[in-house]
Amino acid sequence: ILKIETKKNKQIKEKNIKNEITKYQVSLTSIVKIDFLEKIQKYEFSVSSNGDYLANDKYSITLQNEKRLIEDLTSDITNKIKNKINLITNDF
């Protein structure tokens, strides 16, 4: 059984002289719980990834930048989870 809980945290990273937001930082953290029923073993680990994106005068472009970053961070976390699960299963 595989259970994954992921949380997103978005913070302001930079502001300009006019106190306008120019850059945001996003971090994704996943807590992964694995129960191997046939082995009666449980594992729990966490993985995280973070990055930043530029704010734009147009809100729609800012949202596109955020969406693109979240897709990249999700892909990174997915790879980390797969690698960790492979390490765990290789220990059997």
N, C-alpha and C positions, 0 to 999 in steps of 0.2 A: 504494500500500500504506500502510495506516495502522496504527501500533502505539502503544498507550497503556499506560504503566505508572503506576499510582497507588499511593501510600503514605499510610497513615493514621497520625497521631501523636496520642496522647491523653495529656494531662498534667493534673495537679491544678492548679487555678487558685486556689482559696480553701479555707481551713479555718477553722472557728470556734474559739472559746476552748477548747472541749473537745477540740480537735485532730481533730474529725470533718470529713471532706470535705464541702463544701457546693456546690462548683462545679468542673466539669471544662472543659478547653479541648481542642477537637479541631481538627486541621488536616489537610487533604487536599492533597497535591501530586501533580500529574500531569505526566509527561514525555511529550510527543507527538512521534513521528517520522513524517514523511510522505515517501514516495518516489513521485514522479511518473514513471512508467515511460516515457510518451510524450515527456516533456520532459527526461528524464535529470537531474532536479534532486532534491535532498534538503533537507528542512527539519527542524529540531528546535527545539522551544520547550517551556517549562514554564509551567504555570498553577497557582495555589494559591488556596485559600479556607480561612478558619478561623472558628470561632465557639465559643460556650460553652453549656453546659446545666447545669441545677440537679440536684444529687443529692437523692434523696428517702429517707425512712426505709424505704420499700418498694422493694426492689431492682427489681421489675418496672416500677415507674414510672420509675426511673432509666434502665432499659434503653429504655423507650419514648421518653424525652426524648432519649437518645443517638441512637436510630434516626431520630427526626424531624429532628434536627439534621443527621445524615449525609445524609438525603434532600435537605434544603435545600442543603447544601454541594455535593452531587453535581449538583444542578440548576444551581447557579451555575457550577461548573467546566464543565459541558456547554455552557452558553451562551458562556463565554469561549473554549472550543475552537472552537465553530462560528463565532464572530466572527473569530477568528484565521485559520481556514481560508478563510473568505470573503475576507479581506484578501489572503491569499496567492494565491488563485485569481484574484482580480481583477487582479493584477499581470501575469497571462499576457496 
